[in-house]
Amino acid sequence: MKPRDGIYFLLSLPSVYRLFRTIVRGDGCRVYLSEYVRPIPGEKVLDIGCGPGDILEDLPAVDYLGFDINPKYVEAAQNRFGRRGRFFCGDVGLTAIEREAASFDLVLATGVLHHLDDNQALSLFHLARRALKPGARLVTYDGCFVAGQPKLARLVVSRDRGQYVRESAEYAKLAAQVFPEVRSFVRHDLLRIPYTHVILQCDNAGPLPSGCPPPRLSATLLPSAPE
């Protein structure tokens, strides 16, 4: 278990988290979006673990629904981006998308899977697949371990506040239990600090796998900011 005080507590505060990301990320977010997410204006986007919603700074005009388990992050996202999207507070098993199943063009899980154990990660993949239209896709982005990784990058990744950082192939193996087509990309150059990421592109092609459990569906909807 990693400690949950000190820097880990501070990062739970939206302003500190946003400052930290600004310092370390450089152009990595734009690279991630332009090369792997490739959002299209007008798409319907579900953002699992949206944090304070900062990705909206770099997204085109989309129909955006974000949720996060941290109420402080969700409140900050609502206050800053409430006119550009909807925001829920809940975890991967507590999201109110039942009325919108199979309607999303794109699902994002940016920096989420390494905070989830295998069962929770599988719940996220099942939820994403049920949310997506046929032929649409899930894109994930997480710290990882990989053979030949620079020693300093491996050390920094090992100190991440997420408790379930995996070998890059382990993320893909989990996704492949739910999605018929999974592509994996490893990058060492998306932050200003030494770090290694794995990006998964999971395509929703073909019928849902037999026995795919439905996600539990409930959440707290925060009202939209007034126009």
C-alpha positions as CSV (number, residue, x, y, z in Angstrom):
1,M,0.0,0.0,0.0
2,K,1.2,3.5,-0.8
3,P,0.8,6.3,1.7
4,R,-2.3,8.6,1.2
5,D,-1.0,11.6,3.1
6,G,1.5,14.3,2.1
7,I,1.8,14.8,-1.7
8,Y,-1.0,12.2,-2.3
9,F,-3.4,14.3,-0.3
10,L,-2.4,17.5,-1.9
11,L,-2.9,16.0,-5.4
12,S,-6.5,15.3,-4.4
13,L,-7.0,19.1,-4.4
14,P,-8.0,20.4,-7.8
15,S,-5.8,23.5,-7.8
16,V,-2.7,21.5,-6.7
17,Y,-3.5,18.7,-9.2
18,R,-3.9,21.2,-12.0
19,L,-0.6,23.0,-11.2
20,F,1.2,19.7,-11.0
21,R,-0.1,18.6,-14.4
22,T,0.8,22.0,-15.9
23,I,4.4,21.6,-14.6
24,V,5.1,18.1,-15.7
25,R,3.0,17.4,-18.9
26,G,4.5,19.8,-21.5
27,D,2.8,19.1,-24.8
28,G,2.1,15.5,-23.9
29,C,-1.6,15.9,-23.6
30,R,-1.9,17.4,-27.1
31,V,0.3,14.6,-28.5
32,Y,-2.0,12.0,-26.8
33,L,-5.1,13.7,-28.2
34,S,-3.8,14.3,-31.7
35,E,-2.1,11.0,-32.3
36,Y,-4.3,8.5,-30.4
37,V,-7.6,10.0,-29.4
38,R,-8.2,12.1,-32.6
39,P,-11.4,13.7,-31.4
40,I,-13.9,15.0,-34.0
41,P,-16.1,18.0,-33.4
42,G,-19.7,17.0,-32.6
43,E,-18.7,13.5,-31.2
44,K,-20.4,12.3,-28.0
45,V,-17.6,11.7,-25.5
46,L,-17.7,9.8,-22.2
47,D,-14.7,10.7,-19.9
48,I,-14.2,8.1,-17.1
49,G,-12.3,9.6,-14.3
50,C,-12.4,13.1,-15.7
51,G,-10.7,14.8,-12.7
52,P,-11.2,18.6,-12.8
53,G,-12.1,18.3,-16.5
54,D,-8.9,19.9,-17.8
55,I,-8.9,17.8,-21.0
56,L,-11.7,20.0,-22.2
57,E,-9.1,22.7,-22.8
58,D,-7.8,20.7,-25.7
59,L,-11.0,19.0,-27.0
60,P,-13.0,20.5,-29.9
61,A,-16.7,21.2,-29.4
62,V,-18.1,17.8,-28.4
63,D,-21.1,16.5,-26.5
64,Y,-19.2,15.7,-23.3
65,L,-20.1,13.7,-20.2
66,G,-17.4,13.3,-17.5
67,F,-17.4,11.6,-14.1
68,D,-15.0,11.1,-11.3
69,I,-15.1,9.6,-7.8
70,N,-13.5,12.7,-6.2
71,P,-16.3,15.3,-5.4
72,K,-13.8,18.1,-5.3
73,Y,-12.6,17.4,-8.8
74,V,-16.2,17.2,-10.1
75,E,-17.1,20.5,-8.4
76,A,-14.1,22.2,-9.9
77,A,-14.9,20.8,-13.4
78,Q,-18.5,21.9,-13.0
79,N,-17.5,25.4,-12.0
80,R,-15.0,25.8,-14.8
81,F,-16.6,23.8,-17.7
82,G,-20.3,23.5,-16.8
83,R,-21.3,25.2,-20.0
84,R,-19.4,22.7,-22.1
85,G,-20.5,19.4,-20.6
86,R,-22.2,17.4,-17.9
87,F,-20.4,16.1,-14.8
88,F,-21.3,13.3,-12.4
89,C,-19.7,12.1,-9.1
90,G,-19.3,8.4,-8.9
91,D,-17.0,5.4,-9.5
92,V,-16.8,3.0,-12.4
93,G,-19.6,0.9,-11.0
94,L,-21.8,3.9,-10.2
95,T,-22.5,5.8,-13.4
96,A,-25.8,6.8,-14.7
97,I,-25.4,6.0,-18.4
98,E,-28.2,3.5,-18.7
99,R,-30.4,5.8,-20.9
100,E,-27.3,6.6,-23.1
101,A,-25.9,3.1,-23.6
102,A,-24.5,2.4,-27.1
103,S,-24.6,6.1,-27.9
104,F,-21.0,7.3,-27.4
105,D,-18.6,7.8,-30.2
106,L,-15.6,7.9,-27.9
107,V,-14.8,6.8,-24.3
108,L,-11.7,8.1,-22.5
109,A,-10.0,6.8,-19.4
110,T,-7.0,9.0,-18.9
111,G,-4.8,8.0,-16.0
112,V,-7.5,5.8,-14.4
113,L,-6.6,2.1,-14.8
114,H,-3.5,2.2,-12.7
115,H,-5.8,3.2,-9.8
116,L,-8.0,0.1,-10.2
117,D,-7.5,-3.5,-9.3
118,D,-8.2,-6.1,-12.0
119,N,-11.9,-6.6,-11.2
120,Q,-12.5,-2.8,-11.1
121,A,-10.6,-2.4,-14.4
122,L,-12.7,-5.1,-16.0
123,S,-15.8,-3.3,-14.8
124,L,-14.5,-0.2,-16.5
125,F,-13.9,-2.0,-19.8
126,H,-17.4,-3.6,-19.6
127,L,-18.9,-0.2,-18.9
128,A,-17.0,1.5,-21.7
129,R,-18.0,-1.2,-24.2
130,R,-21.7,-0.9,-23.3
131,A,-21.5,2.9,-23.6
132,L,-20.0,2.8,-27.1
133,K,-21.7,2.7,-30.4
134,P,-20.8,-0.2,-32.7
135,G,-17.4,0.6,-34.3
136,A,-16.6,3.3,-31.7
137,R,-13.6,3.1,-29.3
138,L,-12.2,3.4,-25.9
139,V,-8.8,5.1,-25.4
140,T,-6.8,4.7,-22.2
141,Y,-3.6,6.3,-20.9
142,D,-1.6,5.1,-17.9
143,G,1.8,4.8,-16.4
144,C,3.4,1.4,-16.9
145,F,6.4,-0.8,-16.5
146,V,8.1,-2.2,-19.6
147,A,11.2,-4.2,-20.5
148,G,14.2,-1.9,-21.2
149,Q,12.6,1.0,-19.4
150,P,15.0,3.8,-18.3
151,K,15.8,3.2,-14.6
152,L,14.8,6.7,-13.6
153,A,11.5,6.5,-15.4
154,R,10.8,3.1,-13.7
155,L,11.5,4.7,-10.3
156,V,9.2,7.6,-11.0
157,V,6.4,5.4,-12.2
158,S,6.8,3.2,-9.1
159,R,6.2,6.2,-6.9
160,D,2.9,7.1,-8.7
161,R,-0.1,7.4,-6.3
162,G,-1.9,4.7,-8.3
163,Q,-1.6,1.4,-6.5
164,Y,-2.0,-0.8,-9.6
165,V,0.6,0.3,-12.1
166,R,1.1,-2.8,-14.3
167,E,3.5,-4.1,-17.0
168,S,2.3,-2.6,-20.3
169,A,1.1,-6.0,-21.6
170,E,-1.1,-6.6,-18.5
171,Y,-3.3,-3.6,-19.4
172,A,-3.8,-5.0,-22.9
173,K,-4.6,-8.5,-21.6
174,L,-7.3,-7.1,-19.3
175,A,-8.8,-5.0,-22.2
176,A,-8.8,-8.0,-24.5
177,Q,-11.1,-9.9,-22.2
178,V,-13.8,-7.4,-23.2
179,F,-12.8,-5.8,-26.5
180,P,-12.2,-7.8,-29.7
181,E,-9.5,-5.5,-30.9
182,V,-6.9,-3.8,-28.7
183,R,-3.8,-1.9,-29.8
184,S,-1.1,-0.9,-27.4
185,F,1.4,1.9,-27.7
186,V,4.3,2.6,-25.2
187,R,5.7,6.2,-25.0
188,H,8.5,7.5,-22.9
189,D,8.2,11.1,-24.0
190,L,4.9,12.5,-23.0
191,L,6.0,14.3,-19.8
192,R,8.7,16.7,-18.9
193,I,9.9,14.2,-16.3
194,P,11.1,10.6,-16.9
195,Y,8.0,8.5,-17.2
196,T,6.6,5.7,-19.3
197,H,3.0,5.5,-20.5
198,V,1.0,2.8,-22.2
199,I,-1.9,3.9,-24.4
200,L,-4.6,1.4,-25.4
201,Q,-7.0,1.8,-28.3
202,C,-9.9,-0.6,-27.9
203,D,-12.3,-0.9,-30.8
204,N,-16.0,-1.9,-30.2
205,A,-16.3,-4.2,-33.2
206,G,-18.7,-7.1,-33.2
207,P,-21.3,-8.2,-30.6
208,L,-20.8,-7.9,-26.9
209,P,-19.1,-11.0,-25.4
210,S,-21.5,-13.6,-23.9
211,G,-22.0,-13.2,-20.1
212,C,-20.9,-9.6,-20.2
213,P,-22.3,-8.3,-16.8
214,P,-24.3,-5.0,-16.8
215,P,-22.7,-2.2,-14.8
216,R,-24.5,-1.0,-11.7
217,L,-26.2,2.2,-12.7
218,S,-26.7,5.1,-10.3
219,A,-24.9,8.4,-9.7
220,T,-25.3,11.9,-8.4
221,L,-25.8,14.4,-11.2
222,L,-24.5,17.9,-10.4
223,P,-26.8,20.5,-12.0
224,S,-25.4,22.5,-14.9
225,A,-24.1,25.9,-14.3
226,P,-26.5,28.7,-15.3
227,E,-26.1,30.2,-18.7
